Amino acid sequence: MTKQILSMRNVPISIIGFLLLMTTAIIGCAILSNAYPVMSLHPVLLTQDDLPTMQLTKSESERTSGPTGLSLITECEQQWGDGQMTIYYYLFNATSTAQKAAWPLFPAKTNHRPEPNPKEVIGDATWRVKKGYIYFVKNNVVVHIMSYRDSPNQLQFARDVARKIDAKIDAVSPKK
């Protein structure tokens, strides 16, 4: 039996192979982090501490295959204050998919329109459906907020809630 001795001419090939393996892993992680800026809905869901004046009455998540043609990973529904507000969260596999999905998710909402005031845009894009109903897209998450409060500032309340969720999405999104 002959002993193999590491020689200098085998070392460059080993180093090149190692560097190639590491580069592939780093590039793969970068691609994955861009495709899934938000990996789970759990850290972006509102908690009782976020809205201390309202009671969280229902919070249900479900894994879904989503509407036909959309890569929806999961969705969640939260109800607050005995029917005063309902929030739907939708997590998609990519930011571009979430942006494309915003229209098909709410086809029955014929009176929705893009937010006309640029200072009131939340996330990447915001739409108003009617008084107190808004939805917005941020990274790979679509959020639909329906406020049923009987008050003149119903739309402002929905915007304030949306900003809290937007901040939570920012907190869990990778920094660029």
C-alpha atoms as an extended CHARMM CRD file, in Angstrom:
* protein
*
       176  EXT
         1         1  MET       CA              0.0000000000        0.0000000000        0.0000000000  PROA      1               0.0000000000
         2         2  THR       CA              1.2920000000        3.4030000000       -0.8850000000  PROA      2               0.0000000000
         3         3  LYS       CA              0.7670000000        6.3450000000        1.3280000000  PROA      3               0.0000000000
         4         4  GLN       CA             -0.6840000000        9.4720000000       -0.1330000000  PROA      4               0.0000000000
         5         5  ILE       CA              1.1540000000       12.5400000000        0.8600000000  PROA      5               0.0000000000
         6         6  LEU       CA             -0.3900000000       15.9370000000        0.5040000000  PROA      6               0.0000000000
         7         7  SER       CA              1.5390000000       17.7710000000       -2.0660000000  PROA      7               0.0000000000
         8         8  MET       CA              1.5340000000       21.4130000000       -2.9970000000  PROA      8               0.0000000000
         9         9  ARG       CA              0.0760000000       20.7020000000       -6.4160000000  PROA      9               0.0000000000
        10        10  ASN       CA             -3.1270000000       19.2270000000       -4.8450000000  PROA      10              0.0000000000
        11        11  VAL       CA             -3.6220000000       22.1690000000       -2.4850000000  PROA      11              0.0000000000
        12        12  PRO       CA             -4.6500000000       24.7970000000       -5.0890000000  PROA      12              0.0000000000
        13        13  ILE       CA             -7.4120000000       22.5380000000       -6.3770000000  PROA      13              0.0000000000
        14        14  SER       CA             -8.6820000000       21.9790000000       -2.8290000000  PROA      14              0.0000000000
        15        15  ILE       CA             -8.6570000000       25.6880000000       -2.0750000000  PROA      15              0.0000000000
        16        16  ILE       CA            -10.4650000000       26.4790000000       -5.3120000000  PROA      16              0.0000000000
        17        17  GLY       CA            -13.0940000000       23.8330000000       -4.5590000000  PROA      17              0.0000000000
        18        18  PHE       CA            -13.5800000000       25.1890000000       -1.0440000000  PROA      18              0.0000000000
        19        19  LEU       CA            -13.9020000000       28.7780000000       -2.2680000000  PROA      19              0.0000000000
        20        20  LEU       CA            -16.3740000000       27.7200000000       -4.9520000000  PROA      20              0.0000000000
        21        21  LEU       CA            -18.4860000000       25.9050000000       -2.3660000000  PROA      21              0.0000000000
        22        22  MET       CA            -18.5020000000       28.9100000000       -0.0100000000  PROA      22              0.0000000000
        23        23  THR       CA            -19.3310000000       31.3570000000       -2.8030000000  PROA      23              0.0000000000
        24        24  THR       CA            -22.2410000000       29.2220000000       -3.9650000000  PROA      24              0.0000000000
        25        25  ALA       CA            -23.6250000000       29.0530000000       -0.4190000000  PROA      25              0.0000000000
        26        26  ILE       CA            -23.3290000000       32.8180000000        0.0910000000  PROA      26              0.0000000000
        27        27  ILE       CA            -24.9840000000       33.6330000000       -3.2360000000  PROA      27              0.0000000000
        28        28  GLY       CA            -27.7440000000       31.1120000000       -2.5390000000  PROA      28              0.0000000000
        29        29  CYS       CA            -28.4740000000       32.6910000000        0.8530000000  PROA      29              0.0000000000
        30        30  ALA       CA            -28.5460000000       36.1660000000       -0.7110000000  PROA      30              0.0000000000
        31        31  ILE       CA            -31.0420000000       35.0300000000       -3.3340000000  PROA      31              0.0000000000
        32        32  LEU       CA            -33.1960000000       33.3220000000       -0.7070000000  PROA      32              0.0000000000
        33        33  SER       CA            -33.2030000000       36.3830000000        1.5610000000  PROA      33              0.0000000000
        34        34  ASN       CA            -34.3570000000       38.5680000000       -1.3410000000  PROA      34              0.0000000000
        35        35  ALA       CA            -37.0760000000       36.1040000000       -2.3020000000  PROA      35              0.0000000000
        36        36  TYR       CA            -38.3300000000       35.7910000000        1.2800000000  PROA      36              0.0000000000
        37        37  PRO       CA            -37.7100000000       39.1330000000        3.0310000000  PROA      37              0.0000000000
        38        38  VAL       CA            -40.2310000000       38.1100000000        5.6930000000  PROA      38              0.0000000000
        39        39  MET       CA            -39.9520000000       34.4160000000        6.5170000000  PROA      39              0.0000000000
        40        40  SER       CA            -42.9570000000       34.1020000000        8.8550000000  PROA      40              0.0000000000
        41        41  LEU       CA            -46.0680000000       36.0910000000        9.7400000000  PROA      41              0.0000000000
        42        42  HSD       CA            -45.6840000000       35.4770000000       13.4700000000  PROA      42              0.0000000000
        43        43  PRO       CA            -43.2720000000       38.4060000000       14.1650000000  PROA      43              0.0000000000
        44        44  VAL       CA            -45.3740000000       40.9030000000       12.1680000000  PROA      44              0.0000000000
        45        45  LEU       CA            -48.7590000000       40.0980000000       13.7380000000  PROA      45              0.0000000000
        46        46  LEU       CA            -50.1140000000       42.6780000000       16.1450000000  PROA      46              0.0000000000
        47        47  THR       CA            -50.1940000000       41.6830000000       19.7930000000  PROA      47              0.0000000000
        48        48  GLN       CA            -52.2570000000       42.9330000000       22.7090000000  PROA      48              0.0000000000
        49        49  ASP       CA            -49.3290000000       45.2050000000       23.6680000000  PROA      49              0.0000000000
        50        50  ASP       CA            -49.5260000000       46.9060000000       20.2440000000  PROA      50              0.0000000000
        51        51  LEU       CA            -53.1930000000       47.8750000000       20.6990000000  PROA      51              0.0000000000
        52        52  PRO       CA            -53.7800000000       48.0950000000       24.4720000000  PROA      52              0.0000000000
        53        53  THR       CA            -57.1360000000       49.8740000000       24.0620000000  PROA      53              0.0000000000
        54        54  MET       CA            -58.6580000000       46.9810000000       22.0890000000  PROA      54              0.0000000000
        55        55  GLN       CA            -59.0870000000       43.3200000000       22.9550000000  PROA      55              0.0000000000
        56        56  LEU       CA            -57.7470000000       40.6770000000       20.5480000000  PROA      56              0.0000000000
        57        57  THR       CA            -60.7250000000       38.3580000000       20.1440000000  PROA      57              0.0000000000
        58        58  LYS       CA            -59.5290000000       36.0180000000       17.3760000000  PROA      58              0.0000000000
        59        59  SER       CA            -56.2340000000       35.1420000000       15.7360000000  PROA      59              0.0000000000
        60        60  GLU       CA            -56.1000000000       32.2550000000       13.2880000000  PROA      60              0.0000000000
        61        61  SER       CA            -53.3120000000       31.3000000000       10.9040000000  PROA      61              0.0000000000
        62        62  GLU       CA            -53.5550000000       28.7250000000        8.2030000000  PROA      62              0.0000000000
        63        63  ARG       CA            -51.1940000000       27.3490000000        5.6520000000  PROA      63              0.0000000000
        64        64  THR       CA            -52.6800000000       27.6120000000        2.2240000000  PROA      64              0.0000000000
        65        65  SER       CA            -51.8900000000       27.0160000000       -1.3770000000  PROA      65              0.0000000000
        66        66  GLY       CA            -53.4460000000       30.3920000000       -2.1390000000  PROA      66              0.0000000000
        67        67  PRO       CA            -55.4860000000       31.6430000000       -5.0560000000  PROA      67              0.0000000000
        68        68  THR       CA            -54.7840000000       30.0530000000       -8.4040000000  PROA      68              0.0000000000
        69        69  GLY       CA            -51.5350000000       31.2980000000       -9.8900000000  PROA      69              0.0000000000
        70        70  LEU       CA            -50.3130000000       32.9860000000       -6.7020000000  PROA      70              0.0000000000
        71        71  SER       CA            -47.5380000000       31.7250000000       -4.4560000000  PROA      71              0.0000000000
        72        72  LEU       CA            -49.2360000000       32.4150000000       -1.1360000000  PROA      72              0.0000000000
        73        73  ILE       CA            -47.3950000000       30.7180000000        1.7070000000  PROA      73              0.0000000000
        74        74  THR       CA            -49.7340000000       31.4300000000        4.5980000000  PROA      74              0.0000000000
        75        75  GLU       CA            -52.4380000000       33.7980000000        5.7450000000  PROA      75              0.0000000000
        76        76  CYS       CA            -53.7410000000       34.9830000000        9.0910000000  PROA      76              0.0000000000
        77        77  GLU       CA            -56.9220000000       36.6560000000       10.3090000000  PROA      77              0.0000000000
        78        78  GLN       CA            -57.1400000000       38.7470000000       13.4670000000  PROA      78              0.0000000000
        79        79  GLN       CA            -60.2840000000       40.2440000000       14.9690000000  PROA      79              0.0000000000
        80        80  TRP       CA            -60.0750000000       43.0540000000       17.4630000000  PROA      80              0.0000000000
        81        81  GLY       CA            -62.5580000000       44.6510000000       19.8660000000  PROA      81              0.0000000000
        82        82  ASP       CA            -65.6430000000       42.4590000000       19.3550000000  PROA      82              0.0000000000
        83        83  GLY       CA            -65.8430000000       43.1210000000       15.6400000000  PROA      83              0.0000000000
        84        84  GLN       CA            -64.5040000000       46.6880000000       15.6010000000  PROA      84              0.0000000000
        85        85  MET       CA            -61.5870000000       45.7560000000       13.3590000000  PROA      85              0.0000000000
        86        86  THR       CA            -60.4570000000       42.7980000000       11.2460000000  PROA      86              0.0000000000
        87        87  ILE       CA            -56.9510000000       42.4110000000        9.8260000000  PROA      87              0.0000000000
        88        88  TYR       CA            -55.9150000000       39.8960000000        7.1710000000  PROA      88              0.0000000000
        89        89  TYR       CA            -52.2340000000       39.1590000000        6.5980000000  PROA      89              0.0000000000
        90        90  TYR       CA            -50.9920000000       37.3210000000        3.4870000000  PROA      90              0.0000000000
        91        91  LEU       CA            -47.3940000000       36.0630000000        3.1970000000  PROA      91              0.0000000000
        92        92  PHE       CA            -46.1020000000       35.4210000000       -0.3310000000  PROA      92              0.0000000000
        93        93  ASN       CA            -42.9390000000       33.7490000000       -1.5500000000  PROA      93              0.0000000000
        94        94  ALA       CA            -41.4940000000       36.9560000000       -3.0630000000  PROA      94              0.0000000000
        95        95  THR       CA            -41.9360000000       40.7100000000       -3.0150000000  PROA      95              0.0000000000
        96        96  SER       CA            -42.8340000000       40.8090000000       -6.6980000000  PROA      96              0.0000000000
        97        97  THR       CA            -45.4970000000       38.1440000000       -6.1550000000  PROA      97              0.0000000000
        98        98  ALA       CA            -47.0640000000       40.1260000000       -3.3020000000  PROA      98              0.0000000000
        99        99  GLN       CA            -47.1860000000       43.2560000000       -5.4250000000  PROA      99              0.0000000000
       100       100  LYS       CA            -48.8060000000       41.3890000000       -8.3200000000  PROA      100             0.0000000000
       101       101  ALA       CA            -51.2450000000       39.6430000000       -5.9630000000  PROA      101             0.0000000000
       102       102  ALA       CA            -52.6890000000       42.7660000000       -4.3800000000  PROA      102             0.0000000000
       103       103  TRP       CA            -55.3380000000       43.1580000000       -7.0880000000  PROA      103             0.0000000000
       104       104  PRO       CA            -56.4560000000       39.4820000000       -7.3900000000  PROA      104             0.0000000000
       105       105  LEU       CA            -56.7730000000       39.1270000000       -3.6100000000  PROA      105             0.0000000000
       106       106  PHE       CA            -59.5830000000       41.6600000000       -3.4600000000  PROA      106             0.0000000000
       107       107  PRO       CA            -61.4480000000       41.4480000000       -6.7970000000  PROA      107             0.0000000000
       108       108  ALA       CA            -64.8130000000       42.2070000000       -5.1940000000  PROA      108             0.0000000000
       109       109  LYS       CA            -63.5190000000       45.5410000000       -3.9250000000  PROA      109             0.0000000000
       110       110  THR       CA            -64.4260000000       47.5060000000       -7.0230000000  PROA      110             0.0000000000
       111       111  ASN       CA            -64.1880000000       50.8870000000       -5.3460000000  PROA      111             0.0000000000
       112       112  HSD       CA            -60.6010000000       50.5710000000       -4.1430000000  PROA      112             0.0000000000
       113       113  ARG       CA            -58.1130000000       53.1080000000       -5.4010000000  PROA      113             0.0000000000
       114       114  PRO       CA            -54.4460000000       53.8910000000       -4.8310000000  PROA      114             0.0000000000
       115       115  GLU       CA            -53.7530000000       56.2610000000       -1.9680000000  PROA      115             0.0000000000
       116       116  PRO       CA            -53.8990000000       59.7350000000       -3.5570000000  PROA      116             0.0000000000
       117       117  ASN       CA            -51.8220000000       61.4610000000       -0.8550000000  PROA      117             0.0000000000
       118       118  PRO       CA            -48.1290000000       60.4510000000       -1.1730000000  PROA      118             0.0000000000
       119       119  LYS       CA            -47.5910000000       61.2780000000        2.5270000000  PROA      119             0.0000000000
       120       120  GLU       CA            -50.1810000000       58.6650000000        3.4940000000  PROA      120             0.0000000000
       121       121  VAL       CA            -48.6640000000       55.7640000000        1.5100000000  PROA      121             0.0000000000
       122       122  ILE       CA            -47.7540000000       52.9310000000        3.8560000000  PROA      122             0.0000000000
       123       123  GLY       CA            -45.3020000000       50.2220000000        2.8450000000  PROA      123             0.0000000000
       124       124  ASP       CA            -44.4980000000       49.8730000000       -0.8530000000  PROA      124             0.0000000000
       125       125  ALA       CA            -48.0560000000       50.6960000000       -2.0130000000  PROA      125             0.0000000000
       126       126  THR       CA            -51.3580000000       51.5300000000       -0.3090000000  PROA      126             0.0000000000
       127       127  TRP       CA            -54.9790000000       51.3540000000       -1.4600000000  PROA      127             0.0000000000
       128       128  ARG       CA            -58.1320000000       52.6770000000        0.1290000000  PROA      128             0.0000000000
       129       129  VAL       CA            -61.1850000000       50.5200000000       -0.3540000000  PROA      129             0.0000000000
       130       130  LYS       CA            -63.6930000000       52.7220000000        1.4460000000  PROA      130             0.0000000000
       131       131  LYS       CA            -63.9440000000       54.6480000000        4.6830000000  PROA      131             0.0000000000
       132       132  GLY       CA            -61.8720000000       52.7050000000        7.2100000000  PROA      132             0.0000000000
       133       133  TYR       CA            -60.7640000000       49.9560000000        4.7780000000  PROA      133             0.0000000000
       134       134  ILE       CA            -57.2100000000       49.9800000000        3.4720000000  PROA      134             0.0000000000
       135       135  TYR       CA            -54.6620000000       47.4840000000        2.3270000000  PROA      135             0.0000000000
       136       136  PHE       CA            -50.9790000000       47.7730000000        1.7070000000  PROA      136             0.0000000000
       137       137  VAL       CA            -48.0400000000       45.7900000000        0.3720000000  PROA      137             0.0000000000
       138       138  LYS       CA            -44.7010000000       45.7340000000        2.1700000000  PROA      138             0.0000000000
       139       139  ASN       CA            -41.9630000000       43.4120000000        0.9290000000  PROA      139             0.0000000000
       140       140  ASN       CA            -43.6260000000       40.0070000000        0.5190000000  PROA      140             0.0000000000
       141       141  VAL       CA            -46.5860000000       40.7320000000        2.8410000000  PROA      141             0.0000000000
       142       142  VAL       CA            -50.0430000000       42.0740000000        1.9160000000  PROA      142             0.0000000000
       143       143  VAL       CA            -52.1380000000       43.4400000000        4.8090000000  PROA      143             0.0000000000
       144       144  HSD       CA            -55.8630000000       44.2630000000        4.6110000000  PROA      144             0.0000000000
       145       145  ILE       CA            -57.3240000000       46.3150000000        7.4760000000  PROA      145             0.0000000000
       146       146  MET       CA            -61.0530000000       46.8080000000        7.9380000000  PROA      146             0.0000000000
       147       147  SER       CA            -62.0490000000       49.2050000000       10.7070000000  PROA      147             0.0000000000
       148       148  TYR       CA            -65.7260000000       49.1820000000       11.6580000000  PROA      148             0.0000000000
       149       149  ARG       CA            -65.4550000000       51.8190000000       14.3840000000  PROA      149             0.0000000000
       150       150  ASP       CA            -68.2230000000       54.3840000000       14.5330000000  PROA      150             0.0000000000
       151       151  SER       CA            -66.0750000000       57.4880000000       14.5400000000  PROA      151             0.0000000000
       152       152  PRO       CA            -65.1380000000       60.2710000000       12.1630000000  PROA      152             0.0000000000
       153       153  ASN       CA            -61.4480000000       59.2880000000       12.3380000000  PROA      153             0.0000000000
       154       154  GLN       CA            -62.0350000000       55.6920000000       11.1920000000  PROA      154             0.0000000000
       155       155  LEU       CA            -59.6480000000       55.9940000000        8.2210000000  PROA      155             0.0000000000
       156       156  GLN       CA            -56.9390000000       57.5980000000       10.3760000000  PROA      156             0.0000000000
       157       157  PHE       CA            -57.2720000000       54.7690000000       12.9050000000  PROA      157             0.0000000000
       158       158  ALA       CA            -56.8130000000       52.1850000000       10.1310000000  PROA      158             0.0000000000
       159       159  ARG       CA            -53.7300000000       54.0910000000        8.9000000000  PROA      159             0.0000000000
       160       160  ASP       CA            -52.2480000000       54.1710000000       12.4220000000  PROA      160             0.0000000000
       161       161  VAL       CA            -52.7200000000       50.4120000000       12.7470000000  PROA      161             0.0000000000
       162       162  ALA       CA            -51.1660000000       49.8990000000        9.2930000000  PROA      162             0.0000000000
       163       163  ARG       CA            -48.1200000000       51.9600000000       10.3250000000  PROA      163             0.0000000000
       164       164  LYS       CA            -47.6190000000       49.7390000000       13.3810000000  PROA      164             0.0000000000
       165       165  ILE       CA            -47.6680000000       46.6310000000       11.1750000000  PROA      165             0.0000000000
       166       166  ASP       CA            -45.3640000000       48.3470000000        8.6530000000  PROA      166             0.0000000000
       167       167  ALA       CA            -42.8640000000       49.0400000000       11.4430000000  PROA      167             0.0000000000
       168       168  LYS       CA            -42.9900000000       45.3850000000       12.5270000000  PROA      168             0.0000000000
       169       169  ILE       CA            -42.3100000000       44.2490000000        8.9600000000  PROA      169             0.0000000000
       170       170  ASP       CA            -39.3590000000       46.6580000000        8.7750000000  PROA      170             0.0000000000
       171       171  ALA       CA            -37.9980000000       45.2320000000       12.0340000000  PROA      171             0.0000000000
       172       172  VAL       CA            -37.8760000000       41.6530000000       10.6990000000  PROA      172             0.0000000000
       173       173  SER       CA            -36.8090000000       42.4630000000        7.1370000000  PROA      173             0.0000000000
       174       174  PRO       CA            -33.1190000000       42.0920000000        6.2670000000  PROA      174             0.0000000000
       175       175  LYS       CA            -31.2940000000       45.3970000000        6.0650000000  PROA      175             0.0000000000
       176       176  LYS       CA            -29.9290000000       46.2710000000        2.6230000000  PROA      176             0.0000000000
